[in-house]
């Protein structure tokens, strides 16, 4: 019988072979795990707002008969198109006030919302009626008196309405980055509009209304812990009467709803880069 001295027991050989097999199969699995990327976290963008956040001024609508007047060329749509990793909900609707936004749009926010824009406040202070009055009246004093009344509403009742609305936004989307979007000034004073249309006194008054409104929005956004997107500096060189490329539609007698809203360039070249800077 041949001596077994110096040889390893069979049990040791089997154990070594099994260990080698496990090492061989585990190594590719570990390498595959290392090379496998983690799935990206779901992201969701919800746009809330009034006519400045939808289609009026762009002249292009999903459905011209839809009273919300949503369209494909607005800053929320453009941002969503450029960020395909986000699901997108467009809740904005023309004519929305803070109360309507809270009742009808905020419920479209969910706990998994990661980004929300909110543009509302102009309708609360009757800015559309102020504009119409300034257009139709021949007296500067009537126009300016209407503007001052709107500014009084902006500093009086609007802060509380915004605080209530922003609180509802935060409660519905506690994990979202929220960006409050402001309004541009409409006119270049002493520009090239000529002698027709509004006087420079009326244009100055309307610009001051935008400044007052944006000041209130910025203050309430800060108190809520939200970011504020201020469009005024970007829009100023492109306002009505600027003599350059205009980002805001002027008076359209054939369609007053188009008037005094950001046009396609205003959304694309004005609002969108500012939103990119704040939202990424």
C-alpha positions as CSV (number, residue, x, y, z in Angstrom):
1,X,0.0,0.0,0.0
2,X,1.4,3.4,-1.1
3,X,2.1,5.7,1.8
4,X,-0.1,8.8,2.2
5,X,2.6,10.7,4.1
6,X,2.9,14.3,2.8
7,X,-0.4,14.2,1.0
8,X,-3.3,16.5,2.1
9,X,-6.4,14.7,3.3
10,X,-9.3,14.5,0.8
11,X,-11.5,16.7,3.0
12,X,-8.9,19.4,2.7
13,X,-8.7,19.1,-1.0
14,X,-12.5,19.3,-1.4
15,X,-12.6,22.4,0.9
16,X,-9.9,24.1,-1.2
17,X,-11.6,23.3,-4.4
18,X,-14.9,24.7,-3.1
19,X,-13.3,27.9,-1.9
20,X,-11.7,28.4,-5.3
21,X,-15.0,27.9,-7.1
22,X,-16.7,30.4,-4.8
23,X,-13.9,32.9,-5.3
24,X,-14.1,32.5,-9.1
25,X,-17.8,33.1,-9.2
26,X,-17.9,35.9,-6.6
27,X,-15.3,38.0,-8.3
28,X,-17.3,38.7,-11.5
29,X,-20.4,39.3,-9.4
30,X,-18.5,41.9,-7.3
31,X,-17.1,43.5,-10.4
32,X,-20.5,43.7,-11.9
33,X,-21.9,45.3,-8.7
34,X,-19.1,47.8,-8.7
35,X,-19.8,48.8,-12.4
36,X,-23.6,49.0,-11.9
37,X,-24.9,52.5,-11.4
38,X,-27.5,53.2,-8.8
39,X,-30.9,54.1,-10.3
40,X,-31.4,57.9,-10.3
41,X,-33.9,59.1,-7.7
42,X,-37.2,60.1,-9.2
43,X,-37.6,63.8,-9.6
44,X,-40.8,65.8,-10.2
45,X,-41.4,69.4,-11.3
46,X,-44.8,71.1,-10.7
47,X,-45.5,74.6,-12.2
48,X,-48.0,76.7,-10.4
49,X,-49.1,80.2,-11.6
50,X,-51.2,82.6,-13.6
51,X,-51.1,83.8,-17.2
52,X,-47.4,84.7,-17.0
53,X,-46.6,81.1,-16.5
54,X,-48.6,79.8,-19.5
55,X,-49.2,80.9,-23.1
56,X,-50.6,84.5,-23.4
57,X,-48.1,86.6,-25.2
58,X,-46.5,83.7,-27.0
59,X,-49.4,83.4,-29.5
60,X,-49.1,79.6,-29.4
61,X,-51.5,77.4,-27.5
62,X,-52.3,73.7,-27.0
63,X,-55.9,74.6,-27.3
64,X,-56.9,78.2,-28.1
65,X,-60.4,77.5,-26.6
66,X,-59.0,76.3,-23.3
67,X,-59.5,79.2,-20.8
68,X,-56.2,78.3,-19.1
69,X,-54.4,79.2,-22.4
70,X,-51.5,76.8,-21.8
71,X,-48.9,76.6,-24.6
72,X,-45.6,74.8,-25.4
73,X,-43.3,77.8,-25.5
74,X,-43.4,78.9,-21.8
75,X,-40.5,78.8,-19.4
76,X,-41.9,75.9,-17.3
77,X,-42.4,73.8,-20.5
78,X,-39.0,74.7,-21.8
79,X,-37.3,73.8,-18.6
80,X,-39.1,70.5,-18.3
81,X,-38.2,69.6,-21.9
82,X,-34.5,70.2,-21.1
83,X,-34.7,68.1,-18.0
84,X,-36.1,64.8,-19.1
85,X,-35.3,63.1,-15.8
86,X,-38.1,65.1,-14.2
87,X,-41.7,64.2,-14.5
88,X,-43.7,67.4,-15.2
89,X,-47.1,68.6,-14.0
90,X,-48.4,71.9,-15.4
91,X,-51.0,73.2,-13.0
92,X,-50.8,76.9,-14.0
93,X,-53.8,78.6,-15.5
94,X,-54.6,82.1,-16.8
95,X,-56.4,84.4,-14.4
96,X,-55.4,82.5,-11.3
97,X,-55.4,84.3,-8.0
98,X,-53.8,83.2,-4.8
99,X,-57.1,81.7,-3.6
100,X,-57.6,79.8,-6.8
101,X,-54.0,78.6,-6.9
102,X,-54.4,77.2,-3.4
103,X,-57.7,75.5,-4.1
104,X,-57.1,74.2,-7.6
105,X,-53.4,74.0,-8.2
106,X,-51.8,73.2,-4.9
107,X,-53.6,69.8,-4.7
108,X,-51.5,68.7,-7.7
109,X,-48.4,68.9,-5.6
110,X,-47.3,65.7,-3.9
111,X,-44.8,64.7,-1.3
112,X,-42.4,63.5,-4.0
113,X,-42.3,66.9,-5.7
114,X,-38.7,68.0,-5.9
115,X,-39.1,71.3,-7.7
116,X,-42.0,73.8,-7.8
117,X,-42.4,77.3,-9.4
118,X,-45.0,79.7,-8.2
119,X,-46.0,82.8,-10.1
120,X,-49.1,84.5,-8.7
121,X,-50.2,87.8,-7.2
122,X,-50.9,90.1,-10.1
123,X,-54.5,89.1,-10.4
124,X,-55.0,89.6,-6.6
125,X,-54.3,93.3,-6.9
126,X,-56.4,93.8,-10.1
127,X,-53.4,94.5,-12.3
128,X,-55.3,93.5,-15.5
129,X,-58.0,96.0,-14.8
130,X,-55.5,98.6,-14.0
131,X,-53.8,98.1,-17.4
132,X,-57.2,98.2,-19.2
133,X,-58.1,101.4,-17.4
134,X,-54.8,103.0,-18.3
135,X,-55.2,102.0,-22.0
136,X,-58.8,103.3,-22.3
137,X,-58.7,106.5,-20.2
138,X,-57.4,109.7,-21.7
139,X,-56.6,111.1,-18.3
140,X,-53.2,110.3,-16.7
141,X,-54.7,111.0,-13.2
142,X,-57.3,108.2,-13.6
143,X,-54.6,105.7,-14.7
144,X,-52.2,106.7,-11.9
145,X,-55.0,106.5,-9.3
146,X,-55.8,103.0,-10.4
147,X,-52.1,102.0,-10.1
148,X,-51.9,103.5,-6.6
149,X,-54.9,101.5,-5.5
150,X,-53.3,98.3,-6.9
151,X,-50.1,99.1,-5.0
152,X,-52.1,99.6,-1.8
153,X,-53.7,96.2,-2.2
154,X,-50.2,94.7,-2.9
155,X,-48.8,96.0,0.4
156,X,-52.1,95.6,2.3
157,X,-54.0,92.4,1.7
158,X,-51.6,90.5,-0.6
159,X,-48.9,89.6,2.0
160,X,-51.3,87.6,4.1
161,X,-52.8,85.9,1.0
162,X,-49.3,84.9,-0.2
163,X,-48.2,83.7,3.2
164,X,-51.3,81.4,3.3
165,X,-50.7,80.2,-0.2
166,X,-47.0,79.5,0.3
167,X,-47.8,77.7,3.6
168,X,-50.1,75.4,1.6
169,X,-47.4,74.8,-1.0
170,X,-44.9,73.9,1.7
171,X,-47.3,71.5,3.4
172,X,-48.2,69.7,0.2
173,X,-44.6,69.5,-1.1
174,X,-42.4,69.5,2.0
175,X,-39.3,68.2,0.2
176,X,-39.5,70.5,-2.8
177,X,-37.2,73.4,-3.8
178,X,-39.8,76.2,-4.3
179,X,-39.0,79.2,-6.6
180,X,-41.3,82.2,-6.5
181,X,-41.3,83.9,-9.9
182,X,-41.7,87.7,-10.2
183,X,-43.0,90.0,-12.9
184,X,-41.0,92.3,-15.2
185,X,-41.3,96.0,-15.6
186,X,-43.2,96.7,-18.8
187,X,-41.7,100.0,-20.1
188,X,-38.5,101.8,-21.0
189,X,-39.2,105.4,-19.9
190,X,-38.3,108.0,-22.5
191,X,-38.0,105.2,-25.0
192,X,-39.0,105.1,-28.7
193,X,-42.7,104.6,-28.4
194,X,-43.5,108.0,-29.9
195,X,-46.4,110.2,-29.0
196,X,-49.1,107.5,-29.3
197,X,-50.2,105.2,-26.5
198,X,-49.6,105.8,-22.8
199,X,-47.8,108.8,-21.5
200,X,-44.4,108.4,-19.7
201,X,-46.2,109.3,-16.5
202,X,-48.5,106.4,-16.9
203,X,-45.7,104.1,-18.0
204,X,-43.7,105.1,-14.9
205,X,-46.7,104.4,-12.7
206,X,-47.1,100.9,-14.2
207,X,-43.4,100.1,-13.7
208,X,-43.7,101.2,-10.1
209,X,-46.6,98.7,-9.7
210,X,-44.3,95.9,-10.8
211,X,-41.6,97.0,-8.4
212,X,-44.1,97.1,-5.5
213,X,-45.5,93.7,-6.4
214,X,-42.1,92.1,-6.7
215,X,-41.0,93.6,-3.4
216,X,-43.9,91.9,-1.7
217,X,-43.3,88.6,-3.5
218,X,-39.6,88.6,-2.6
219,X,-40.4,89.4,1.1
220,X,-43.0,86.6,1.4
221,X,-40.8,84.1,-0.4
222,X,-37.9,84.8,2.0
223,X,-40.2,84.4,5.0
224,X,-41.4,81.0,3.6
225,X,-37.8,79.9,3.0
226,X,-38.3,79.9,-0.8
227,X,-36.1,81.3,-3.5
228,X,-37.2,84.4,-5.5
229,X,-36.6,84.8,-9.2
230,X,-36.4,88.5,-10.0
231,X,-36.8,89.1,-13.8
232,X,-36.5,92.9,-13.8
233,X,-32.9,93.4,-14.6
234,X,-32.9,90.8,-17.4
235,X,-36.1,92.2,-18.9
236,X,-35.3,95.9,-18.6
237,X,-33.3,96.2,-21.8
238,X,-36.0,94.4,-23.7
239,X,-39.1,96.1,-22.3
240,X,-41.7,97.9,-24.4
241,X,-40.3,101.1,-26.0
242,X,-36.7,99.8,-25.5
243,X,-35.9,100.0,-29.2
244,X,-34.3,96.6,-29.1
245,X,-35.8,93.1,-29.2
246,X,-38.8,93.2,-27.0
247,X,-39.5,90.4,-24.5
248,X,-43.0,91.7,-23.6
249,X,-45.9,92.0,-25.9
250,X,-47.3,95.5,-26.3
251,X,-51.0,96.4,-26.7
252,X,-52.8,94.1,-29.0
253,X,-56.2,95.6,-29.8
254,X,-57.3,92.5,-31.6
255,X,-56.5,90.3,-28.6
256,X,-56.2,92.0,-25.3
257,X,-55.3,88.7,-23.6
258,X,-52.0,88.7,-25.5
259,X,-51.1,92.2,-24.3
260,X,-48.5,92.9,-21.7
261,X,-47.3,89.3,-21.3
262,X,-43.8,87.8,-21.9
263,X,-43.5,86.7,-25.6
264,X,-41.6,83.7,-26.9
265,X,-38.3,85.4,-26.4
266,X,-39.3,86.6,-22.9
267,X,-39.9,83.0,-21.9
268,X,-36.9,81.5,-23.7
269,X,-34.3,84.2,-23.2
270,X,-35.6,86.0,-20.2
271,X,-37.2,83.6,-17.7
272,X,-35.6,80.3,-18.7
273,X,-32.0,81.2,-18.0
274,X,-33.0,82.7,-14.7
275,X,-34.8,79.5,-13.8
276,X,-31.9,77.4,-14.9
277,X,-29.6,79.4,-12.6
278,X,-31.8,78.8,-9.5
279,X,-33.0,75.3,-10.2
280,X,-30.1,73.8,-12.1
